[in-house]
Amino acid sequence: MDDAADDRNSSYPLPATEKMIVAEAKANPVRDKSFAFALEVIKVHRALVDSHEYEISRQLVRSGTAVGAIVEEAMGAESRRDLLHKMSMAHKEAREAHYWLRLLDASDLVRDFDLSGHIAAANELISLLTAITRTVKENPTE
């Protein structure tokens, strides 16, 4: 494309498109952290499968990746009530993933894998989601 075409398109952005671009560009810590957490959970899952631990790995990858998927879904919430419900669901999934990580750590099923960072990341997500749900509950009309 030439520069003139670029200038013409950027001079008249569609309002919905502009809002979407601005919203996507804003920092969203819970979205970013839940995505990064899911990637780390997948790595732990692979290590568990490599050591022939299938049941806990399946539970962990399900709950650990669900957090980010539900947070992503919450970005399109239709109402504050819907947002609260989705963030509460993400909170529950984060707590479940935290449980599986603690269980793995205590059981030594993955000896070559330090899970302390993953447990700390789960704690951070839980705290962040707790704060979000608390804020939405306390400010129902904003």
Helices and strands as residue ranges (DSSP letters): H 3-11, H 15-25, H 29-50, H 55-74, H 80-107, H 116-138
